[in-house]
């Protein structure tokens, strides 16, 4: 009889341990968050890039202050000084040349 009681007690302990494990695993799975979905970043316009990059160091210049050739020279120079990526510098130049109207 004592042997049967020991087995039952051992089984109860094992069952309790398995139950605790199952509950903790369930709680862990409930708390786990799904992987974050990467939302595509909005492509900034030339005007936005101009405002972000150029206003860091000096006052904003109006596009009509220089002609297309002068803007090209300025952007080439400032691209190096401000470490502006080529694609962004191109968008900024396009904006300045279009808005300058000359």
N, CA, C and O atoms as CSV, one atom per row, in Angstrom:
chain,resi,resn,atom,element,x,y,z
A,1,UNK,N,N,0.822,-1.184,0.000
A,1,UNK,CA,C,0.000,0.000,0.000
A,1,UNK,C,C,0.867,1.249,0.000
A,1,UNK,O,O,0.572,2.220,-0.696
A,2,UNK,N,N,1.952,1.216,0.797
A,2,UNK,CA,C,2.834,2.372,0.857
A,2,UNK,C,C,3.472,2.626,-0.511
A,2,UNK,O,O,3.674,3.777,-0.898
A,3,UNK,N,N,3.784,1.569,-1.233
A,3,UNK,CA,C,4.379,1.706,-2.552
A,3,UNK,C,C,3.401,2.386,-3.504
A,3,UNK,O,O,3.799,3.238,-4.298
A,4,UNK,N,N,2.144,2.021,-3.430
A,4,UNK,CA,C,1.125,2.627,-4.290
A,4,UNK,C,C,0.979,4.108,-3.955
A,4,UNK,O,O,0.869,4.936,-4.859
A,5,UNK,N,N,0.976,4.449,-2.680
A,5,UNK,CA,C,0.864,5.847,-2.268
A,5,UNK,C,C,2.073,6.657,-2.749
A,5,UNK,O,O,1.920,7.799,-3.181
A,6,UNK,N,N,3.266,6.074,-2.676
A,6,UNK,CA,C,4.458,6.768,-3.130
A,6,UNK,C,C,4.374,7.031,-4.627
A,6,UNK,O,O,4.733,8.112,-5.095
A,7,UNK,N,N,3.899,6.044,-5.373
A,7,UNK,CA,C,3.767,6.230,-6.826
A,7,UNK,C,C,2.742,7.306,-7.137
A,7,UNK,O,O,2.962,8.149,-8.007
A,8,UNK,N,N,1.629,7.277,-6.432
A,8,UNK,CA,C,0.601,8.280,-6.663
A,8,UNK,C,C,1.110,9.667,-6.304
A,8,UNK,O,O,0.843,10.629,-7.024
A,9,UNK,N,N,1.832,9.781,-5.212
A,9,UNK,CA,C,2.405,11.061,-4.810
A,9,UNK,C,C,3.425,11.513,-5.838
A,9,UNK,O,O,3.463,12.691,-6.193
A,10,UNK,N,N,4.252,10.596,-6.322
A,10,UNK,CA,C,5.241,10.930,-7.350
A,10,UNK,C,C,4.568,11.375,-8.637
A,10,UNK,O,O,5.017,12.311,-9.299
A,11,UNK,N,N,3.487,10.692,-8.979
A,11,UNK,CA,C,2.758,11.071,-10.189
A,11,UNK,C,C,2.096,12.419,-10.022
A,11,UNK,O,O,2.059,13.213,-10.962
A,12,UNK,N,N,1.570,12.691,-8.833
A,12,UNK,CA,C,0.963,13.996,-8.583
A,12,UNK,C,C,1.997,15.100,-8.697
A,12,UNK,O,O,1.721,16.153,-9.272
A,13,UNK,N,N,3.177,14.871,-8.160
A,13,UNK,CA,C,4.256,15.865,-8.241
A,13,UNK,C,C,4.669,16.102,-9.687
A,13,UNK,O,O,4.877,17.240,-10.108
A,14,UNK,N,N,4.783,15.015,-10.438
A,14,UNK,CA,C,5.152,15.139,-11.842
A,14,UNK,C,C,4.042,15.842,-12.613
A,14,UNK,O,O,4.315,16.684,-13.469
A,15,UNK,N,N,2.787,15.500,-12.311
A,15,UNK,CA,C,1.658,16.142,-12.980
A,15,UNK,C,C,1.619,17.631,-12.654
A,15,UNK,O,O,1.361,18.461,-13.526
A,16,UNK,N,N,1.876,17.956,-11.399
A,16,UNK,CA,C,1.881,19.357,-11.001
A,16,UNK,C,C,2.992,20.111,-11.722
A,16,UNK,O,O,2.786,21.240,-12.167
A,17,UNK,N,N,4.168,19.498,-11.842
A,17,UNK,CA,C,5.293,20.128,-12.529
A,17,UNK,C,C,4.977,20.333,-14.008
A,17,UNK,O,O,5.272,21.384,-14.576
A,18,UNK,N,N,4.382,19.331,-14.614
A,18,UNK,CA,C,3.999,19.451,-16.028
A,18,UNK,C,C,2.935,20.541,-16.189
A,18,UNK,O,O,2.969,21.306,-17.152
A,19,UNK,N,N,2.002,20.609,-15.256
A,19,UNK,CA,C,0.959,21.636,-15.301
A,19,UNK,C,C,1.541,23.036,-15.196
A,19,UNK,O,O,1.146,23.934,-15.939
A,20,UNK,N,N,2.476,23.223,-14.280
A,20,UNK,CA,C,3.128,24.521,-14.122
A,20,UNK,C,C,3.886,24.880,-15.389
A,20,UNK,O,O,3.840,26.023,-15.844
A,21,UNK,N,N,4.583,23.905,-15.959
A,21,UNK,CA,C,5.327,24.140,-17.200
A,21,UNK,C,C,4.382,24.539,-18.329
A,21,UNK,O,O,4.658,25.479,-19.074
A,22,UNK,N,N,3.264,23.818,-18.451
A,22,UNK,CA,C,2.309,24.105,-19.523
A,22,UNK,C,C,1.718,25.499,-19.380
A,22,UNK,O,O,1.572,26.223,-20.365
A,23,UNK,N,N,1.379,25.874,-18.151
A,23,UNK,CA,C,0.815,27.205,-17.915
A,23,UNK,C,C,1.846,28.284,-18.227
A,23,UNK,O,O,1.519,29.281,-18.870
A,24,UNK,N,N,3.078,28.099,-17.783
A,24,UNK,CA,C,4.096,29.115,-18.045
A,24,UNK,C,C,4.405,29.214,-19.537
A,24,UNK,O,O,4.649,30.306,-20.049
A,25,UNK,N,N,4.396,28.087,-20.230
A,25,UNK,CA,C,4.608,28.110,-21.676
A,25,UNK,C,C,3.462,28.847,-22.355
A,25,UNK,O,O,3.682,29.647,-23.264
A,26,UNK,N,N,2.254,28.578,-21.916
A,26,UNK,CA,C,1.080,29.257,-22.478
A,26,UNK,C,C,1.151,30.756,-22.266
A,26,UNK,O,O,0.849,31.528,-23.176
A,27,UNK,N,N,1.547,31.178,-21.072
A,27,UNK,CA,C,1.673,32.613,-20.789
A,27,UNK,C,C,2.757,33.241,-21.639
A,27,UNK,O,O,2.606,34.368,-22.111
A,28,UNK,N,N,3.838,32.529,-21.836
A,28,UNK,CA,C,4.920,33.047,-22.667
A,28,UNK,C,C,4.436,33.231,-24.095
A,28,UNK,O,O,4.731,34.251,-24.719
A,29,UNK,N,N,3.707,32.273,-24.616
A,29,UNK,CA,C,3.211,32.373,-25.983
A,29,UNK,C,C,2.182,33.482,-26.133
A,29,UNK,O,O,2.133,34.155,-27.163
A,30,UNK,N,N,1.354,33.675,-25.098
A,30,UNK,CA,C,0.359,34.752,-25.148
A,30,UNK,C,C,1.052,36.109,-25.136
A,30,UNK,O,O,0.623,37.029,-25.831
A,31,UNK,N,N,2.118,36.240,-24.354
A,31,UNK,CA,C,2.812,37.519,-24.243
A,31,UNK,C,C,3.706,37.793,-25.443
A,31,UNK,O,O,4.058,38.947,-25.690
A,32,UNK,N,N,4.078,36.776,-26.186
A,32,UNK,CA,C,4.951,36.974,-27.339
A,32,UNK,C,C,4.227,37.828,-28.368
A,32,UNK,O,O,3.045,37.625,-28.646
A,33,UNK,N,N,4.950,38.778,-28.921
A,33,UNK,CA,C,4.360,39.675,-29.907
A,33,UNK,C,C,4.752,39.204,-31.300
A,33,UNK,O,O,5.847,38.681,-31.504
A,34,UNK,N,N,3.859,39.391,-32.241
A,34,UNK,CA,C,4.213,39.011,-33.609
A,34,UNK,C,C,5.342,39.903,-34.110
A,34,UNK,O,O,5.510,41.017,-33.613
A,35,UNK,N,N,6.111,39.440,-35.072
A,35,UNK,CA,C,7.204,40.266,-35.581
A,35,UNK,C,C,6.658,41.567,-36.161
A,35,UNK,O,O,5.589,41.600,-36.770
A,36,UNK,N,N,7.420,42.629,-35.956
A,36,UNK,CA,C,6.989,43.930,-36.447
A,36,UNK,C,C,7.017,43.955,-37.965
A,36,UNK,O,O,7.955,43.479,-38.604
A,37,UNK,N,N,5.967,44.521,-38.515
A,37,UNK,CA,C,5.926,44.679,-39.961
A,37,UNK,C,C,6.635,45.978,-40.307
A,37,UNK,O,O,6.345,47.030,-39.737
A,38,UNK,N,N,7.552,45.892,-41.233
A,38,UNK,CA,C,8.255,47.089,-41.653
A,38,UNK,C,C,7.376,47.847,-42.635
A,38,UNK,O,O,7.008,47.340,-43.694
A,39,UNK,N,N,7.054,49.063,-42.256
A,39,UNK,CA,C,6.274,49.886,-43.159
A,39,UNK,C,C,7.229,50.602,-44.098
A,39,UNK,O,O,8.270,51.103,-43.672
A,40,UNK,N,N,6.882,50.649,-45.351
A,40,UNK,CA,C,7.776,51.332,-46.274
A,40,UNK,C,C,7.862,52.808,-45.918
A,40,UNK,O,O,6.858,53.464,-45.637
A,41,UNK,N,N,9.079,53.305,-45.938
A,41,UNK,CA,C,9.263,54.701,-45.593
A,41,UNK,C,C,8.832,55.583,-46.748
A,41,UNK,O,O,9.045,55.268,-47.919
A,42,UNK,N,N,8.218,56.700,-46.379
A,42,UNK,CA,C,7.765,57.653,-47.370
A,42,UNK,C,C,8.986,58.285,-48.021
A,42,UNK,O,O,9.924,58.685,-47.332
A,43,UNK,N,N,8.976,58.376,-49.335
A,43,UNK,CA,C,10.069,59.020,-50.049
A,43,UNK,C,C,9.887,60.523,-49.902
A,43,UNK,O,O,8.841,61.072,-50.249
A,44,UNK,N,N,10.909,61.174,-49.387
A,44,UNK,CA,C,10.847,62.613,-49.180
A,44,UNK,C,C,10.982,63.346,-50.506
A,44,UNK,O,O,11.686,62.894,-51.409
A,45,UNK,N,N,10.308,64.466,-50.611
A,45,UNK,CA,C,10.387,65.278,-51.827
A,45,UNK,C,C,11.681,66.090,-51.808
A,45,UNK,O,O,12.346,66.194,-50.778
A,46,UNK,N,N,12.022,66.655,-52.943
A,46,UNK,CA,C,13.202,67.524,-53.033
A,46,UNK,C,C,13.100,68.707,-52.082
A,46,UNK,O,O,14.088,69.102,-51.463
A,47,UNK,N,N,11.900,69.271,-51.969
A,47,UNK,CA,C,11.692,70.409,-51.062
A,47,UNK,C,C,11.920,69.996,-49.609
A,47,UNK,O,O,12.545,70.733,-48.846
A,48,UNK,N,N,11.420,68.827,-49.226
A,48,UNK,CA,C,11.613,68.342,-47.852
A,48,UNK,C,C,13.079,68.058,-47.581
A,48,UNK,O,O,13.599,68.408,-46.522
A,49,UNK,N,N,13.748,67.422,-48.538
A,49,UNK,CA,C,15.178,67.135,-48.372
A,49,UNK,C,C,15.987,68.419,-48.281
A,49,UNK,O,O,16.937,68.512,-47.505
A,50,UNK,N,N,15.606,69.401,-49.075
A,50,UNK,CA,C,16.277,70.704,-49.044
A,50,UNK,C,C,16.137,71.335,-47.657
A,50,UNK,O,O,17.114,71.810,-47.079
A,51,UNK,N,N,14.913,71.333,-47.137
A,51,UNK,CA,C,14.668,71.928,-45.821
A,51,UNK,C,C,15.428,71.178,-44.725
A,51,UNK,O,O,15.994,71.800,-43.826
A,52,UNK,N,N,15.441,69.869,-44.796
A,52,UNK,CA,C,16.111,69.059,-43.768
A,52,UNK,C,C,17.623,69.249,-43.809
A,52,UNK,O,O,18.248,69.497,-42.778
A,53,UNK,N,N,18.208,69.134,-44.990
A,53,UNK,CA,C,19.666,69.148,-45.107
A,53,UNK,C,C,20.276,70.541,-45.059
A,53,UNK,O,O,21.294,70.747,-44.399
A,54,UNK,N,N,19.677,71.482,-45.737
A,54,UNK,CA,C,20.311,72.793,-45.887
A,54,UNK,C,C,20.089,73.689,-44.672
A,54,UNK,O,O,20.951,74.502,-44.337
A,55,UNK,N,N,18.958,73.550,-44.019
A,55,UNK,CA,C,18.664,74.392,-42.855
A,55,UNK,C,C,19.423,73.963,-41.604
A,55,UNK,O,O,19.362,74.640,-40.578
A,56,UNK,N,N,20.126,72.860,-41.683
A,56,UNK,CA,C,20.912,72.432,-40.516
A,56,UNK,C,C,22.004,73.443,-40.199
A,56,UNK,O,O,22.320,73.678,-39.033
A,57,UNK,N,N,22.581,74.042,-41.243
A,57,UNK,CA,C,23.762,74.885,-41.042
A,57,UNK,C,C,23.552,76.356,-41.367
A,57,UNK,O,O,24.243,77.212,-40.815
A,58,UNK,N,N,22.628,76.661,-42.237
A,58,UNK,CA,C,22.439,78.069,-42.607
A,58,UNK,C,C,20.999,78.337,-42.996
A,58,UNK,O,O,20.203,77.415,-43.174
A,59,UNK,N,N,20.681,79.614,-43.125
A,59,UNK,CA,C,19.320,80.012,-43.479
A,59,UNK,C,C,18.955,79.499,-44.868
A,59,UNK,O,O,19.802,79.378,-45.753
A,60,UNK,N,N,17.690,79.208,-45.027
A,60,UNK,CA,C,17.207,78.695,-46.308
A,60,UNK,C,C,17.301,79.765,-47.388
A,60,UNK,O,O,16.956,80.926,-47.167
A,61,UNK,N,N,17.771,79.354,-48.552
A,61,UNK,CA,C,17.856,80.245,-49.706
A,61,UNK,C,C,16.657,79.954,-50.601
A,61,UNK,O,O,16.174,78.823,-50.655
A,62,UNK,N,N,16.193,80.951,-51.282
A,62,UNK,CA,C,15.060,80.763,-52.183
A,62,UNK,C,C,15.542,80.236,-53.520
A,62,UNK,O,O,16.596,80.647,-54.004
A,63,UNK,N,N,14.777,79.323,-54.127
A,63,UNK,CA,C,15.208,78.738,-55.399
A,63,UNK,C,C,15.486,79.776,-56.494
A,63,UNK,O,O,16.333,79.545,-57.356
A,64,UNK,N,N,14.793,80.900,-56.470
A,64,UNK,CA,C,14.966,81.914,-57.521
A,64,UNK,C,C,16.225,82.762,-57.328
A,64,UNK,O,O,16.535,83.593,-58.182
A,65,UNK,N,N,16.949,82.574,-56.237
A,65,UNK,CA,C,18.153,83.381,-55.978
A,65,UNK,C,C,19.290,83.059,-56.947
A,65,UNK,O,O,20.121,83.924,-57.224
A,66,UNK,N,N,19.341,81.833,-57.467
A,66,UNK,CA,C,20.388,81.457,-58.410
A,66,UNK,C,C,19.769,80.730,-59.594
A,66,UNK,O,O,18.661,80.203,-59.501
A,67,UNK,N,N,20.481,80.706,-60.689
A,67,UNK,CA,C,19.981,80.000,-61.873
A,67,UNK,C,C,20.357,78.517,-61.775
A,67,UNK,O,O,21.029,78.097,-60.834
A,68,UNK,N,N,19.912,77.735,-62.761
A,68,UNK,CA,C,20.106,76.284,-62.741
A,68,UNK,C,C,21.570,75.877,-62.645
A,68,UNK,O,O,21.914,74.976,-61.880
A,69,UNK,N,N,22.437,76.534,-63.417
A,69,UNK,CA,C,23.863,76.197,-63.411
A,69,UNK,C,C,24.490,76.508,-62.055
A,69,UNK,O,O,25.309,75.738,-61.554
A,70,UNK,N,N,24.108,77.634,-61.465
A,70,UNK,CA,C,24.653,77.994,-60.145
A,70,UNK,C,C,24.194,77.011,-59.076
A,70,UNK,O,O,24.970,76.630,-58.200
A,71,UNK,N,N,22.926,76.601,-59.151
A,71,UNK,CA,C,22.433,75.617,-58.191
A,71,UNK,C,C,23.184,74.293,-58.329
A,71,UNK,O,O,23.496,73.642,-57.332
A,72,UNK,N,N,23.472,73.902,-59.567
A,72,UNK,CA,C,24.199,72.651,-59.781
A,72,UNK,C,C,25.569,72.713,-59.121
A,72,UNK,O,O,25.989,71.756,-58.470
A,73,UNK,N,N,26.267,73.829,-59.285
A,73,UNK,CA,C,27.583,74.002,-58.658
A,73,UNK,C,C,27.456,73.986,-57.136
A,73,UNK,O,O,28.234,73.325,-56.449
A,74,UNK,N,N,26.472,74.717,-56.617
A,74,UNK,CA,C,26.273,74.782,-55.160
A,74,UNK,C,C,25.931,73.411,-54.572
A,74,UNK,O,O,26.476,73.020,-53.540
A,75,UNK,N,N,25.044,72.698,-55.224
A,75,UNK,CA,C,24.644,71.377,-54.714
A,75,UNK,C,C,25.817,70.401,-54.763
A,75,UNK,O,O,25.992,69.595,-53.849
A,76,UNK,N,N,26.612,70.467,-55.817
A,76,UNK,CA,C,27.786,69.596,-55.912
A,76,UNK,C,C,28.729,69.857,-54.744
A,76,UNK,O,O,29.237,68.921,-54.127
A,77,UNK,N,N,28.958,71.127,-54.446
A,77,UNK,CA,C,29.833,71.503,-53.331
A,77,UNK,C,C,29.218,71.084,-51.980
A,77,UNK,O,O,29.888,70.474,-51.147
A,78,UNK,N,N,27.952,71.417,-51.786
A,78,UNK,CA,C,27.321,71.156,-50.497
A,78,UNK,C,C,27.057,69.669,-50.277
A,78,UNK,O,O,26.971,69.217,-49.135
A,79,UNK,N,N,26.930,68.912,-51.354
A,79,UNK,CA,C,26.747,67.463,-51.207
A,79,UNK,C,C,27.936,66.862,-50.475
A,79,UNK,O,O,27.774,66.002,-49.610
A,80,UNK,N,N,29.130,67.320,-50.829
A,80,UNK,CA,C,30.346,66.819,-50.187
A,80,UNK,C,C,30.428,67.321,-48.750
A,80,UNK,O,O,30.696,66.546,-47.832
A,81,UNK,N,N,30.199,68.610,-48.557
A,81,UNK,CA,C,30.324,69.202,-47.213
A,81,UNK,C,C,29.307,68.650,-46.224
A,81,UNK,O,O,29.624,68.431,-45.055
A,82,UNK,N,N,28.088,68.426,-46.695
A,82,UNK,CA,C,27.006,67.987,-45.799
A,82,UNK,C,C,26.778,66.478,-45.843
A,82,UNK,O,O,25.865,65.972,-45.191
A,83,UNK,N,N,27.597,65.759,-46.603
A,83,UNK,CA,C,27.460,64.301,-46.739
A,83,UNK,C,C,26.045,63.895,-47.165
A,83,UNK,O,O,25.424,63.031,-46.546
A,84,UNK,N,N,25.557,64.518,-48.209
A,84,UNK,CA,C,24.226,64.212,-48.723
A,84,UNK,C,C,24.370,63.105,-49.773
A,84,UNK,O,O,25.187,63.234,-50.685
A,85,UNK,N,N,23.601,62.030,-49.665
A,85,UNK,CA,C,23.672,60.962,-50.664
A,85,UNK,C,C,23.336,61.495,-52.065
A,85,UNK,O,O,22.569,62.447,-52.209
A,86,UNK,N,N,23.906,60.882,-53.066
A,86,UNK,CA,C,23.756,61.341,-54.450
A,86,UNK,C,C,22.288,61.421,-54.878
A,86,UNK,O,O,21.881,62.394,-55.513
A,87,UNK,N,N,21.500,60.414,-54.537
A,87,UNK,CA,C,20.089,60.409,-54.940
A,87,UNK,C,C,19.344,61.590,-54.319
A,87,UNK,O,O,18.532,62.235,-54.982
A,88,UNK,N,N,19.622,61.870,-53.048
A,88,UNK,CA,C,18.969,62.997,-52.392
A,88,UNK,C,C,19.435,64.322,-52.983
A,88,UNK,O,O,18.630,65.232,-53.179
A,89,UNK,N,N,20.723,64.434,-53.265
A,89,UNK,CA,C,21.248,65.663,-53.868
A,89,UNK,C,C,20.582,65.897,-55.220
A,89,UNK,O,O,20.265,67.034,-55.568
A,90,UNK,N,N,20.370,64.834,-55.979
A,90,UNK,CA,C,19.684,64.957,-57.266
A,90,UNK,C,C,18.259,65.455,-57.112
A,90,UNK,O,O,17.797,66.288,-57.892
A,91,UNK,N,N,17.554,64.940,-56.093
A,91,UNK,CA,C,16.177,65.389,-55.842
A,91,UNK,C,C,16.148,66.852,-55.411
A,91,UNK,O,O,15.269,67.610,-55.820
A,92,UNK,N,N,17.112,67.242,-54.585
A,92,UNK,CA,C,17.192,68.634,-54.144
A,92,UNK,C,C,17.472,69.541,-55.337
A,92,UNK,O,O,16.823,70.574,-55.497
A,93,UNK,N,N,18.432,69.163,-56.171
A,93,UNK,CA,C,18.783,69.967,-57.345
A,93,UNK,C,C,17.584,70.099,-58.279
A,93,UNK,O,O,17.305,71.186,-58.784
A,94,UNK,N,N,16.883,69.008,-58.505
A,94,UNK,CA,C,15.711,69.048,-59.376
A,94,UNK,C,C,14.685,70.036,-58.828
A,94,UNK,O,O,14.134,70.842,-59.578
A,95,UNK,N,N,14.429,69.973,-57.525
A,95,UNK,CA,C,13.486,70.903,-56.888
A,95,UNK,C,C,13.938,72.349,-57.091
A,95,UNK,O,O,13.141,73.193,-57.501
A,96,UNK,N,N,15.189,72.638,-56.814
A,96,UNK,CA,C,15.691,74.006,-56.912
A,96,UNK,C,C,15.639,74.522,-58.344
A,96,UNK,O,O,15.286,75.677,-58.581
A,97,UNK,N,N,15.986,73.678,-59.279
A,97,UNK,CA,C,15.967,74.101,-60.674
A,97,UNK,C,C,14.535,74.317,-61.184
A,97,UNK,O,O,14.279,75.260,-61.933
A,98,UNK,N,N,13.614,73.454,-60.783
A,98,UNK,CA,C,12.219,73.613,-61.200
A,98,UNK,C,C,11.588,74.841,-60.573
A,98,UNK,O,O,10.861,75.579,-61.238
A,99,UNK,N,N,11.862,75.060,-59.300
A,99,UNK,CA,C,11.263,76.197,-58.600
A,99,UNK,C,C,11.946,77.526,-58.969
A,99,UNK,O,O,11.341,78.594,-58.883
A,100,UNK,N,N,13.205,77.433,-59.376
A,100,UNK,CA,C,13.923,78.647,-59.760
A,100,UNK,C,C,13.388,79.217,-61.052
A,100,UNK,O,O,13.402,80.431,-61.257
A,101,UNK,N,N,12.922,78.351,-61.915
A,101,UNK,CA,C,12.298,78.813,-63.141
A,101,UNK,C,C,13.263,79.369,-64.172
A,101,UNK,O,O,12.824,80.005,-65.130
A,102,UNK,N,N,14.556,79.155,-64.012
A,102,UNK,CA,C,15.490,79.677,-65.027
A,102,UNK,C,C,16.565,78.684,-65.327
A,102,UNK,O,O,17.438,78.950,-66.154
